[in-house]
């Protein structure tokens, strides 16, 4: 059963994983669940700063700014020029990459990159965002930035990067240590949402 695939992973096995994902942050305040109306022709004007980041047993990895709309080519550039150098220098060749099942992550083009680079991908349940520890990092980052508005995306990225670098290793370790409980919670909830 897919949702039970990782229930018996050891702490050492979880420590070999490099967790990654994208997130967005508004320049001003929060978007919560409110509807945003934009004038016609401005649908790509940026109220948001999109970023990609990764985290491992060593703590916070690099934070990368996403220019425009993330597509498979920009994602491949992140994998090649950000994830791979960081992982090889910090974790060694035996790391396991975790990414969610976002369509841009599943493109054959991207799957071929992992195959060519001989990077092992963690088999991931189709709808289990509660399992990705980086979501806890994004939540904490948003909490730290809740009262910090920015005049432009450069300033917002500087704020994000500043707080990202301050994230303590103990916070990352707590999230990593929660993986057995997270897996069990997803199993108990039969794949539905959990408290994580």
N, C-alpha and C positions, 0 to 999 in steps of 0.2 A: 504494500500500500504506500503510495507516494508520500503522504504526510508523515509516515513513520520511518522514512528512510534514514534519518539521522538521530533517532532516539537513543541509540547506544554509542554514539560518538564519545570518545574520551576527551578529557581536557586538552591533552596533547594534540589530538586531531583538530579540535577547534582552534588551537593556537597556530596551526599552519595556514589558517584561512586569512586572506586579505579581502576585507569587506569593502564594497564600493557602491556608490549610488550618486544620483544627481538630486539637487534640491533647488528651490527658488525662494528668493527673499524680496519683499517689496521695499522700495526706496523709503516709503513713508508708512509707518504703522503696520497693520496686518490686513490681509484680505479676508481672513476667516472664511465664512461661507457666503459673503455678500456678492451680489452680481455687479460686475463692472461694465459700464457702458462706455464705449469709445466712439469718437466721431468717425464717420465713414472714411476709409482709406488709412486709418492709423492703427490697424489691428496688430502691427508688429512694433509699434512704439514701445519702448521698454520702460515699464513701471517696475520691472523685476530684474534682479540680478540672478542669473542661473549659474550654478557652480556644480562641479563634480569633486568628490573627495573620497578618500579611502582611510581605513583604520585597520590596525592589526594588534597583535599582542604587545607590540612595541609602542602602541599609542597612536597618535594622530599622524597620518601620512600627508602627502601634498594635497593642497586645495587648488583646483584649477578653474579658472574663469571660463565660462562657455560663451562664445561669441555667437549671437543670433540664435537660430534654431538648431538644436543638436540633431545631426543626421548621422548616418553610418560612417561617413568619412571623417567627421569631426570626432566621433567616438573612437574610431581606429587611431586617429592621431593621439588622443588621450591615452589609449592603451599602449601605443608604441613609445611615446615620448614622455609620459608621466608615470603610468602604472608600472610598466616593465622595468625602467631604470630604478625606481624606488624599491620595488620588490626584490630585484636581484641584489641590490646593494644592502638592503636591510634584512630580508628574510632568506635569501639564498634561492637556489633553483627549485627547491622542493615545495614552494608555496602553492596554495590552492586559491584560485580566484573565485570570489562570489559576486554574482550580479543577479539582479532580479530578471523577470521574464518580460521586461519592456520590449516591444517589437523591435526597436533599433538594436537591442542586444542580441536578438535572435536571428538577425539577417545572416544568410549564408556567408556573406562577405566577412562578417565579424566572427562567425564560427570558424571560418578558414584561418583568420588571424591567430586564434587560440591554437589551432592545429599546427600551423606553420611554426609558431613560437614554442610549441610543446608545453603550453601552460594548461594545467588541469583545471577544469571548471567544476565547481561544486554543483551537483545535481540539486535543483531547487524546485520545491513544490510550486505549482502554478499560481496559487493565491495565498501566499503566506508572508505578507510584509512584516508581521510581528516577529519574524525570525531574524530579520536583518538588524544587527546591533547598531549599524550606522544611523538608523532612524532615531535611536536614542540620542546620538550626537547631534543630529539636525534639530531635534526638539530642544535640547539644551542650548544650542547656538541661537535658536530663535528666541528663547527665554532671555538670554543675555543681551539680545539686540532690541527687545521690545520697545524701549523708549528712545532708541537711537535712530533718528531720521537721517537721511543723506540727501545732499543737493544733486548728486548725479551717480551714475553707476560706478564710476571710479572710486568715489568716496565710500559707497556701499561695500564694494569689494574690499577696500582697505579695512573697514570695520569688521567684515566677516573674517578676513585673514587674521586680524589682530586677536579676535576672540577664539578662533580656531586653534591658533598656536598656544593659547592659554589653557586649553582643555587638559586636565590632569590625567596622567597615566592611570591613576586609581579609578577614575570614572570609567575609562575604557575597560579596565580589568573587571570591574563590577558587571558591566554589560556582557563581557565575554563569559564570566562565571555564571551568568544567568541562562546560558544556552540550553543546558539540560532541562531546566524548568520551562523555558519557552517552548521547546519541542514537545514536552509533555502537555503543556497547556493547549497547543494546537491539536494534538491528538485527542485530548479530552473534549475539546470543542468541535471535534469532527471536521476540522478545517475552517470553521467559522472564526470570527473575530475573538480575540482574547484581551486580557487586561494590558498586555504589552502593546 
